[in-house]
Amino acid sequence: MGKRKRARLPGRDLYEWVQALVCSVLAVVLLFTFAVRIIGVSGGSMRETLQNGDLLLVLDGWLCGDYAPGDIVILRKPGFHEGRPIVKRIVAAAGQTVDIDFDAGTVYVDGEALAEPYIREPTRTDEGMAFPLTVPEGCVFVMGDNRNGSDDSRNPALGPVDTRGVIGRAVYLAVPGAAEESRDRDWSRMGMLNRED
């Protein structure tokens, strides 16, 4: 006697499809709530590395571990830029000493001139912070890559940033913004953001 085929209940396929869809949506919601975010770049403080309108994939702070010089981070500080998130590059970590020669346009960390192929132009704008400055414990010193068009840790209103105010580290340029000159998107810019970018 052959095995009897088990009859499928009506609607069973639909139920399984809906269940898979709900689980997938829930997984995406949890991922984007607790692990990664999509954050847009507003303004030109990170030109040429990042452009106004770029969309970044950001790894949440609790997954990043320690932040290191060269990391591109998203941070916020109450009272600075109305508490809106800003995008900057870490130049120095806790315990390091930052000094800037505004005449030469050179940034020094622990007495060594930084090699900064990513900056738009030499650092000439003094925003009022006194240098040399040793970064306090639990803080980072951040600057924009467009040094003369960036409001950053050189401004005493921001200063060294407590790492608890860092939302996360930008790891991927997901969607490039439109270039100011042509209004076209340069899709070749899409990809991983490394410390050297």
Backbone hydrogen bonds in HBPLUS format (Angstrom, degrees):
<---DONOR---> <-ACCEPTOR-->    atom                        ^
c    i                          cat <-CA-CA->   ^        H-A-AA   ^      H-
h    n   atom  resd res      DA  || num        DHA   H-A  angle D-A-AA Bond
n    s   type  num  typ     dist DA aas  dist angle  dist       angle   num
A0012-ARG N   A0009-LEU O   3.16 MM   3  5.54 158.8  2.20 135.2 134.6     1
A0015-TYR N   A0011-GLY O   2.94 MM   4  6.16 159.2  1.98 152.4 158.3     2
A0016-GLU N   A0012-ARG O   2.98 MM   4  6.26 161.2  2.02 153.2 157.3     3
A0017-TRP N   A0013-ASP O   2.96 MM   4  6.17 155.2  2.02 148.3 155.5     4
A0018-VAL N   A0014-LEU O   2.91 MM   4  6.13 163.9  1.93 155.2 158.9     5
A0019-GLN N   A0015-TYR O   2.90 MM   4  6.06 157.2  1.95 148.1 155.0     6
A0020-ALA N   A0016-GLU O   3.00 MM   4  6.19 157.9  2.05 145.0 150.2     7
A0021-LEU N   A0017-TRP O   3.00 MM   4  6.22 157.0  2.05 147.0 153.6     8
A0022-VAL N   A0018-VAL O   2.90 MM   4  6.10 164.7  1.92 154.6 158.0     9
A0023-CYS N   A0019-GLN O   3.02 MM   4  6.19 162.6  2.05 148.4 153.2    10
A0024-SER N   A0020-ALA O   2.96 MM   4  6.12 154.8  2.03 145.2 152.3    11
A0025-VAL N   A0021-LEU O   2.93 MM   4  6.17 165.6  1.95 154.7 158.2    12
A0026-LEU N   A0022-VAL O   2.92 MM   4  6.05 162.6  1.95 149.9 155.1    13
A0027-ALA N   A0023-CYS O   2.93 MM   4  6.11 154.9  2.00 144.3 151.0    14
A0028-VAL N   A0024-SER O   3.01 MM   4  6.28 158.3  2.05 150.8 156.1    15
A0029-VAL N   A0025-VAL O   2.91 MM   4  6.15 161.9  1.94 153.6 158.7    16
A0030-LEU N   A0026-LEU O   2.93 MM   4  6.13 164.4  1.95 151.5 155.6    17
A0031-LEU N   A0027-ALA O   2.92 MM   4  6.05 157.1  1.97 145.5 152.4    18
A0032-PHE N   A0028-VAL O   2.94 MM   4  6.13 166.8  1.96 154.1 156.6    19
A0033-THR N   A0029-VAL O   2.91 MM   4  5.96 118.3  2.30 138.2 153.9    20
A0033-THR N   A0030-LEU O   3.26 MM   3  5.00 142.4  2.41  91.6 102.4    21
A0034-PHE N   A0030-LEU O   2.94 MM   4  5.93 163.9  1.96 152.9 155.5    22
A0035-ALA N   A0031-LEU O   2.87 MM   4  5.17 147.8  1.97 139.6 145.8    23
A0036-VAL N   A0031-LEU O   3.00 MM   5  6.24 161.5  2.04 149.9 154.6    24
A0060-ASP N   A0035-ALA O   2.77 MM  25  5.27 175.4  1.77 150.2 150.7    25
A0037-ARG N   A0058-VAL O   2.85 MM  21  5.08 143.0  1.99 138.8 150.4    26
A0058-VAL N   A0037-ARG O   2.78 MM  21  5.08 171.2  1.79 154.5 156.9    27
A0039-ILE N   A0056-LEU O   2.95 MM  17  5.27 157.5  2.00 146.3 153.0    28
A0056-LEU N   A0039-ILE O   2.79 MM  17  5.27 176.1  1.79 151.6 153.0    29
A0041-VAL N   A0054-ASP O   2.81 MM  13  5.25 153.1  1.88 154.7 161.5    30
A0053-GLY N   A0041-VAL O   2.80 MM  12  5.23 171.0  1.81 144.9 146.3    31
A0047-ARG N   A0044-GLY O   3.26 MM   3  5.42 172.1  2.27 112.5 113.9    32
A0146-ASN N   A0045-SER O   2.96 MM 101  5.01 166.6  1.97 133.8 131.5    33
A0049-THR N   A0046-MET O   2.95 MM   3  5.82 113.2  2.41 144.6 147.8    34
A0050-LEU N   A0046-MET O   3.03 MM   4  5.22 167.9  2.04 122.3 126.1    35
A0054-ASP N   A0051-GLN O   3.10 MM   3  5.67 164.2  2.12 138.7 137.9    36
A0055-LEU N   A0175-VAL O   2.77 MM 120  4.98 160.6  1.80 151.6 157.2    37
A0174-ALA N   A0055-LEU O   2.83 MM 119  5.56 132.7  2.05 147.7 162.1    38
A0175-VAL N   A0055-LEU O   3.27 MM 120  4.98 161.3  2.30 131.4 135.0    39
A0057-LEU N   A0172-TYR O   2.78 MM 115  5.04 168.1  1.79 155.1 159.1    40
A0171-VAL N   A0057-LEU O   2.94 MM 114  5.95 169.3  1.95 167.7 170.2    41
A0059-LEU N   A0169-ARG O   2.89 MM 110  5.33 157.5  1.94 157.1 149.6    42
A0169-ARG N   A0059-LEU O   3.01 MM 110  5.33 140.4  2.17 150.2 151.9    43
A0063-LEU N   A0060-ASP O   2.93 MM   3  5.67 154.8  2.00 123.1 130.9    44
A0061-GLY N   A0167-ILE O   2.88 MM 106  5.45 142.6  2.02 145.5 135.8    45
A0064-CYS N   A0061-GLY O   3.08 MM   3  5.17 147.3  2.19 104.4 114.1    46
A0071-ASP N   A0068-ALA O   3.03 MM   3  5.81 165.6  2.05 146.5 149.2    47
A0070-GLY N   A0090-ILE O   2.71 MM  20  5.30 167.1  1.72 145.8 147.8    48
A0090-ILE N   A0071-ASP O   2.84 MM  19  5.46 164.6  1.86 161.6 166.2    49
A0170-ALA N   A0072-ILE O   2.82 MM  98  5.59 156.6  1.87 149.1 157.0    50
A0073-VAL N   A0088-LYS O   2.81 MM  15  5.64 153.9  1.88 162.4 170.8    51
A0088-LYS N   A0073-VAL O   3.02 MM  15  5.64 161.1  2.06 159.3 165.3    52
A0074-ILE N   A0168-GLY O   2.96 MM  94  5.62 161.0  1.99 159.9 163.5    53
A0167-ILE N   A0074-ILE O   2.69 MM  93  5.46 139.8  1.85 139.4 152.9    54
A0168-GLY N   A0074-ILE O   3.41 MM  94  5.62 154.4  2.48 142.2 144.7    55
A0075-LEU N   A0086-ILE O   2.94 MM  11  5.52 158.8  1.99 154.5 160.9    56
A0086-ILE N   A0075-LEU O   2.81 MM  11  5.52 157.5  1.86 158.0 165.6    57
A0076-ARG N   A0165-GLY O   2.94 MM  89  5.51 153.9  2.01 148.9 157.1    58
A0080-PHE N   A0077-LYS O   2.97 MM   3  5.51 164.5  1.99 141.9 143.6    59
A0083-GLY N   A0080-PHE O   3.04 MM   3  5.46 149.5  2.14 109.9 118.4    60
A0084-ARG N   A0081-HIS O   3.02 MM   3  5.79 168.8  2.03 125.6 128.1    61
A0089-ARG N   A0143-MET O   2.87 MM  54  5.42 168.7  1.88 144.8 148.6    62
A0143-MET N   A0089-ARG O   2.90 MM  54  5.42 156.2  1.95 152.0 157.5    63
A0091-VAL N   A0141-PHE O   2.76 MM  50  5.67 172.5  1.77 163.5 166.2    64
A0092-ALA N   A0141-PHE O   3.33 MM  49  5.12 158.2  2.38 136.3 139.0    65
A0141-PHE N   A0092-ALA O   2.88 MM  49  5.12 168.5  1.89 151.8 153.5    66
A0096-GLN N   A0093-ALA O   3.07 MM   3  5.80 163.4  2.10 142.3 145.6    67
A0095-GLY N   A0135-VAL O   2.81 MM  40  5.28 176.5  1.81 145.9 145.8    68
A0135-VAL N   A0096-GLN O   2.86 MM  39  5.66 167.6  1.87 167.5 165.0    69
A0110-ASP N   A0097-THR O   2.74 MM  13  4.99 161.8  1.77 147.5 153.3    70
A0098-VAL N   A0133-LEU O   2.74 MM  35  5.26 162.6  1.77 158.7 155.5    71
A0133-LEU N   A0098-VAL O   2.85 MM  35  5.26 157.3  1.90 151.0 158.8    72
A0099-ASP N   A0108-TYR O   2.90 MM   9  5.03 156.7  1.95 144.0 146.3    73
A0108-TYR N   A0099-ASP O   2.68 MM   9  5.03 169.9  1.69 170.4 167.8    74
A0101-ASP N   A0106-THR O   2.89 MM   5  5.27 162.9  1.92 162.7 165.3    75
A0105-GLY N   A0101-ASP O   2.67 MM   4  5.66 129.8  1.92 142.2 158.9    76
A0106-THR N   A0101-ASP O   3.09 MM   5  5.27 140.5  2.25 142.7 144.1    77
A0123-THR N   A0105-GLY O   3.09 MM  18  4.19 145.9  2.21 117.5 109.8    78
A0114-LEU N   A0107-VAL O   2.89 MM   7  5.91 167.5  1.91 170.5 168.2    79
A0109-VAL N   A0112-GLU O   2.91 MM   3  5.36 157.8  1.96 148.3 148.1    80
A0112-GLU N   A0109-VAL O   3.10 MM   3  5.36 166.4  2.12 114.9 116.9    81
A0119-ILE N   A0116-GLU O   3.38 MM   3  5.93 167.9  2.39 115.8 118.6    82
A0120-ARG N   A0145-ASP O   2.93 MM  25  6.12 161.6  1.96 146.1 147.1    83
A0129-MET N   A0154-ARG O   2.96 MM  25  5.11 130.1  2.22 162.3 164.1    84
A0139-CYS N   A0136-PRO O   3.20 MM   3  5.62 138.8  2.38 140.1 136.2    85
A0163-THR N   A0138-GLY O   2.88 MM  25  5.90 170.9  1.89 153.5 153.8    86
A0140-VAL N   A0161-VAL O   2.85 MM  21  5.28 142.5  1.99 136.2 147.2    87
A0161-VAL N   A0140-VAL O   2.75 MM  21  5.28 156.8  1.80 166.8 161.3    88
A0153-SER N   A0142-VAL O   3.03 MM  11  5.41 159.1  2.07 151.0 157.0    89
A0149-GLY N   A0146-ASN O   2.75 MM   3  5.38 163.2  1.78 131.0 135.4    90
A0155-ASN N   A0152-ASP O   2.85 MM   3  5.71 167.4  1.87 130.4 134.7    91
A0158-LEU N   A0155-ASN O   2.91 MM   3  5.60 151.6  1.99 122.7 130.1    92
A0159-GLY N   A0155-ASN O   2.77 MM   4  5.77 148.9  1.86 164.1 163.2    93
A0165-GLY N   A0162-ASP O   2.81 MM   3  5.58 163.8  1.83 124.9 130.5    94
A0166-VAL N   A0163-THR O   3.10 MM   3  5.13 163.0  2.13 103.8 108.7    95
A0193-LEU N   A0171-VAL O   2.92 MM  22  5.06 161.4  1.96 120.4 121.2    96
A0173-LEU N   A0191-GLY O   2.73 MM  18  5.19 170.6  1.74 156.7 154.6    97
A0191-GLY N   A0173-LEU O   3.18 MM  18  5.19 149.9  2.27 126.9 135.9    98
A0179-ALA N   A0184-ASP O   2.88 MM   5  5.62 169.2  1.89 148.2 144.9    99
A0183-ARG N   A0179-ALA O   2.72 MM   4  4.90 145.2  1.83 142.3 150.6   100
A0189-ARG N   A0186-ASP O   3.08 MM   3  5.94 167.7  2.10 123.7 127.6   101
A0190-MET N   A0187-TRP O   3.21 MM   3  5.54 158.1  2.26 108.3 114.5   102
A0197-ASP N   A0194-ASN O   3.06 MM   3  5.28 150.0  2.16 106.1 115.0   103
